[in-house]
């Protein structure tokens, strides 16, 4: 294998996916749990009233099905895709749009289709960072070969790798780049503010059915998952970071298995540089490999920001607006760099440890997370038009009270867990005819 040519081939892929600024869009993936409304326990994929049955009902509403063997595992319609994560988490991926309002409209279109189906079964969609009641040992993994390979591989990795697979839910937002320089600026800044984004959107007050007495469970889980593919990309803040460095990050780590578009085959601990044949590979293979690494900020055809817990509406759209107002405004990128100052990987990793203990009172170098959060929320508004600035307001209000979603849930936990989580129930957003 010619390593230099391998690097150049992946660099070329990143270069080929540059977009003109006028064509910039936003892609969003919303993850949810499907739970029983009374017990709050997660609904299995299998059996009567299981998640597979719900997918089958959506097929009858015009969704196109995707099977693996005999199992219905995905749907798509009008550029929107529904997939299931290893613990049957319900992921809704909305095709890239220019305007946040278009994403919001499509999100509610899907909710209006699925929520009535769930209501008939006394089930609910919930947007929360971790399973509210069910322990992961009680959740049967989805019947997908990809997940079987991952589950086996992770047995020898971090202590919380299986919690990541079956227990977590997130919000992920993707942004285009116009050049390598633009890519570097966005990628680096997203990594620098990673601890801040984790802290603002901390929405996991429960872990394995019990209260989580620290903060930022998501950070804790991902830092104890698999150092080869999680956390901050270790070279992200290097002065010479760029397409080449990210290509090397991918090549020197194991993708676990390969999907060449026709079949899957397990590759275990073998790094991609020992697998990647530049004279005989498919784009599907390379794109699959890029998805097999799960850092806080990921490079695919775009820059993907992955630190947020799944949070309820309208805070999920606040997150989208916040990141758009920062990453799609060059002046704001400069302003935040100048405000935070020189940051290295040690600073960000220290801050990620700090927010687990202190939340918004944690520090990134010499500023508190709370100070930085207020600053970036305020500055993001200048990067949005008047209509999209409205999406920031719920987040601004929450942070002005020095609260996170974790706090909102905690404040009602003394009444009951069900009451504490009611604000995260997606069914409440949809008018249902009884």
Secondary structure as UniProt FT lines:
FT   HELIX           3..16
FT   HELIX           21..23
FT   STRAND          26..36
FT   TURN            37..39
FT   TURN            48..49
FT   HELIX           51..59
FT   TURN            60..62
FT   STRAND          64..68
FT   TURN            69..70
FT   STRAND          71..77
FT   TURN            78..79
FT   STRAND          80..84
FT   TURN            86..87
FT   STRAND          90..97
FT   HELIX           100..120
FT   TURN            121..122
FT   STRAND          123..126
FT   HELIX           136..138
FT   HELIX           145..154
FT   TURN            155..156
FT   TURN            159..160
FT   HELIX           161..167
FT   STRAND          170..175
FT   HELIX           180..192
FT   HELIX           194..200
FT   STRAND          206..207
FT   TURN            208..209
FT   STRAND          210..211
FT   HELIX           217..223
FT   TURN            224..225
FT   TURN            227..229
FT   STRAND          230..231
FT   TURN            234..237
FT   TURN            239..240
FT   HELIX           243..251
FT   STRAND          254..259
FT   STRAND          264..271
FT   HELIX           272..274
FT   TURN            278..279
FT   HELIX           283..291
FT   STRAND          294..295
FT   STRAND          297..299
FT   STRAND          303..309
FT   TURN            313..314
FT   HELIX           315..327
FT   HELIX           330..340
FT   HELIX           345..358
FT   HELIX           359..361
FT   STRAND          363..364
FT   TURN            365..366
FT   STRAND          367..368
FT   HELIX           369..380
FT   HELIX           381..383
FT   HELIX           386..389
FT   HELIX           390..392
FT   HELIX           393..400
FT   TURN            401..402
FT   HELIX           405..413
FT   TURN            414..415
FT   HELIX           417..421
FT   HELIX           422..424
FT   HELIX           426..429
//
